């Protein structure tokens, strides 16, 4: 079987419901993964939008996820959540949902999860999403991706 990421809130390639958008409830969607590598010591998950006018825009990173977990519940990315979260491109260490420019067309939001061979990444508290993902790369055992779309 293959390491896979999915959500009960939207299908791969499908529209992300408004409630998960920044102008909606701005809550992180529920996410589940299957068949992770058994040697994983932790997971990191990021969300990025490569369709942003200024280049890839990063909406969320959460790392140090317990290897025995197979899901993140809806709303886990709230500000003040005790899990390790990196600073997104809005300047916050939390989930911030889709908010493409009005009339800019459909944007693709890539939810990426990586299984790591370390329990923790050595990151400063103010590390941003890009720093966290870059720090994870030498430790990636396997990764999975789910893409959702959103337009306003």
C-alpha positions as CSV (number, residue, x, y, z in Angstrom):
1,X,0.0,0.0,0.0
2,X,1.0,3.6,-0.5
3,X,1.4,6.4,2.0
4,X,-1.7,8.7,1.3
5,X,-3.2,11.9,2.7
6,X,-7.0,12.6,2.5
7,X,-9.7,14.6,4.1
8,X,-13.3,13.9,4.8
9,X,-14.0,17.6,4.0
10,X,-12.9,17.5,0.3
11,X,-11.7,15.2,-2.4
12,X,-8.2,15.3,-3.9
13,X,-8.5,18.0,-6.7
14,X,-11.8,19.1,-5.3
15,X,-13.0,22.4,-3.9
16,X,-12.1,23.3,-0.3
17,X,-15.3,24.3,1.6
18,X,-15.7,27.9,2.5
19,X,-15.6,27.2,6.2
20,X,-11.8,26.3,5.9
21,X,-11.0,29.6,4.1
22,X,-9.6,32.6,5.8
23,X,-12.8,34.6,5.3
24,X,-14.9,31.6,6.4
25,X,-14.3,30.0,9.8
26,X,-10.6,29.9,9.1
27,X,-10.3,26.5,10.7
28,X,-8.0,23.8,9.5
29,X,-9.8,20.9,7.8
30,X,-9.7,17.4,9.2
31,X,-6.9,15.4,7.7
32,X,-6.1,11.6,7.7
33,X,-3.3,9.6,6.4
34,X,-2.9,5.9,5.7
35,X,-0.1,3.5,5.3
36,X,2.8,5.6,6.7
37,X,6.2,4.1,6.8
38,X,6.5,2.0,10.0
39,X,9.9,3.6,10.8
40,X,8.6,7.1,11.0
41,X,9.5,8.9,14.2
42,X,7.3,12.0,13.5
43,X,5.4,13.8,10.8
44,X,5.4,17.4,9.4
45,X,2.5,18.8,7.5
46,X,2.5,22.0,5.4
47,X,-0.1,23.8,3.2
48,X,1.1,26.0,0.4
49,X,-0.4,27.8,-2.6
50,X,1.9,27.9,-5.7
51,X,-0.6,29.9,-7.6
52,X,-0.2,33.1,-5.6
53,X,0.7,36.2,-7.7
54,X,3.9,36.8,-5.8
55,X,5.0,33.1,-5.9
56,X,4.3,30.2,-3.5
57,X,2.4,31.4,-0.4
58,X,2.6,29.2,2.7
59,X,-0.5,28.9,4.9
60,X,0.6,26.4,7.6
61,X,3.2,24.1,9.0
62,X,2.7,21.8,11.9
63,X,5.6,19.5,12.9
64,X,6.6,17.0,15.6
65,X,3.4,15.1,15.0
66,X,3.4,11.8,16.9
67,X,4.2,8.8,14.7
68,X,1.3,6.9,16.3
69,X,-1.2,9.5,15.0
70,X,-3.0,9.0,11.7
71,X,-5.1,12.2,11.7
72,X,-5.3,15.8,12.6
73,X,-8.8,16.8,13.8
74,X,-10.6,19.8,12.4
75,X,-9.4,23.0,14.0
76,X,-6.1,21.7,15.2
77,X,-4.3,24.6,13.6
78,X,-5.8,27.3,15.7
79,X,-3.7,30.0,17.2
80,X,-2.5,29.1,20.7
81,X,-2.6,25.3,19.9
82,X,0.1,23.7,21.9
83,X,1.6,21.7,18.9
84,X,4.6,23.0,17.1
85,X,3.6,25.3,14.3
86,X,5.8,27.4,12.1
87,X,5.1,31.0,11.1
88,X,3.0,31.2,7.9
89,X,3.2,33.9,5.3
90,X,0.5,35.9,7.0
91,X,3.0,36.2,9.9
92,X,1.2,33.8,12.3
93,X,2.1,30.5,13.8
94,X,-1.2,28.9,13.0
95,X,-3.4,27.7,10.1
96,X,-4.7,30.4,7.9
97,X,-6.9,29.2,5.1
98,X,-7.2,30.0,1.4
99,X,-7.6,33.7,0.5
100,X,-6.6,34.1,-3.1
101,X,-7.1,37.6,-4.7
102,X,-10.6,38.2,-5.8
103,X,-11.0,37.3,-9.5
104,X,-7.6,35.6,-9.7
105,X,-9.1,32.3,-10.6
106,X,-8.8,28.9,-9.0
107,X,-5.8,28.4,-6.7
108,X,-4.5,24.9,-5.8
109,X,-3.7,24.3,-2.1
110,X,-1.1,21.6,-1.6
111,X,-1.4,19.8,1.7
112,X,1.9,17.8,2.1
113,X,2.7,15.4,4.9
114,X,6.2,13.9,5.3
115,X,7.2,11.0,7.5
116,X,10.5,11.8,9.2
117,X,13.3,9.7,10.7
118,X,13.6,12.1,13.7
119,X,11.2,12.8,16.5
120,X,11.7,16.6,16.4
121,X,13.2,19.1,14.0
122,X,15.7,21.5,15.5
123,X,13.9,24.8,14.7
124,X,13.9,28.2,16.4
125,X,10.5,29.3,17.7
126,X,10.1,31.9,14.9
127,X,10.9,29.5,12.1
128,X,8.7,30.0,9.1
129,X,6.9,27.3,7.0
130,X,9.6,27.3,4.3
131,X,12.4,26.9,7.0
132,X,10.5,24.1,8.6
133,X,9.9,22.2,5.3
134,X,13.6,22.8,4.3
135,X,14.8,21.5,7.6
136,X,12.7,18.4,7.2
137,X,14.0,17.4,3.8
138,X,17.1,15.5,4.9
139,X,14.9,13.4,7.2
140,X,12.1,12.5,4.8
141,X,11.3,8.8,4.6
142,X,8.2,9.2,2.5
143,X,5.6,11.9,1.8
144,X,2.0,12.2,0.6
145,X,0.0,15.1,-0.9
146,X,-3.6,16.2,-1.1
147,X,-4.6,19.1,-3.3
148,X,-7.7,21.2,-2.8
149,X,-8.9,24.1,-4.9
150,X,-10.4,27.5,-3.9
151,X,-11.4,30.7,-5.8
152,X,-13.2,33.9,-4.7
